[in-house]
């Protein structure tokens, strides 16, 4: 069959819904250009689930991607493929690393952090309540940003004085409009902050995950602890994944409630609860649109007769898959009462996000307390004026201007 045209993904993410329609029109997988690197974007949810659980697909580019060495030197998104943590690990190495991190997100630990999250949200809303009644408030800046960074800072032991620094460099990791030099400079700053945190915790360890990881030993591997680069990159994964994605889910959830008052009324009348809103937001507007990269360990035949050849790169296009019309009826419609709200917002298979329960808890708590405290909150601008963050990965808005009180 004729080879597909290569679709160039917009690094600014300015109109991702139209782009996802174009991707799905190419079949279960489409050839794409991701800031100069070619890959197969998989948008069919059934195929994607199969690939995400297949031993024929790896996240280890060093081993399974012939273009790795050349790409990592020049690609603005090099950090996404070069990190040495469970995000890029394959097989037993992934199991070893996940085993070390899993205790941080146990049900017991998540339950213990609930009162802290309640207190954090209360403090943020108290601060919002001091704004003049007619003031336009940026809710992304005043709630969606500070809550996740405070929670992950609490979990990881990041001092208050360092949290803003981490926020800005993590934002740079998700910004797909940076050129290679800008991306490399951002990565260097990020590692400086991580090295500073590691040194501080080695000198003065505490009851936090950073201290535990520093002291960790993998009993299944003869008592060998994390290598320094693994430690740095594991902290990078936990801080970035635990922060940026949750910011976007809070953002998208609030916007949806303000645009769809009928859905908000369903919560207020007890027909559904905030957990339903969170799940439908994760399906309808997931925090991550595309997640780079995976690699074909062997040739992979596709349902339409094409083949992802061994060594080719694969892009998990979660947002496009979530709205696939063969998975959900009226897939483009936000409907929190729908029975099946299954989605891929947290991935699938062995790489399923460990922090999913914590993210759900943060978002549901923030929504519940926000709409109880400010029942007349509304958008301060037309929805069309909300600008997306400059990213083909991250799915949120640059600002979220609201009025907290009806005029």
Protein Blocks (a to p, Z undefined) as FASTA:
>chain_A
ZZdddddddfklmammlmmmmmmmnojbdcddeehiacdddfbfklmmmmmmcckbcfbl
klmmmklmmmmmmpmklmmmmpccfklgghjllmmmmmmmmmmmgfklmmmmmmmmmmmm
mmmmmmmmmpcfklccdfklmmmmmmmmmmmmmmnopafklmmmmmmmmmmmmmmkbcfk
lmmmmmmmmmmmmmmmmmmmmmmgcddfklmmmmpccfknoopacdfklmmmmmmmmmmm
mmmmmmmmmmmmmmmmmmmmmlmmmmmnomacfklmmmmmmmmmgfblbdcddddfbdcd
dfkopacdehiacdddfklmmmpmklpghklbccfkbmblcdfknogajllcfklmmmmm
mmmmmmmmmmmmmmmgccfbdfklpccdddfkbgcdfbdcddfbdZZ
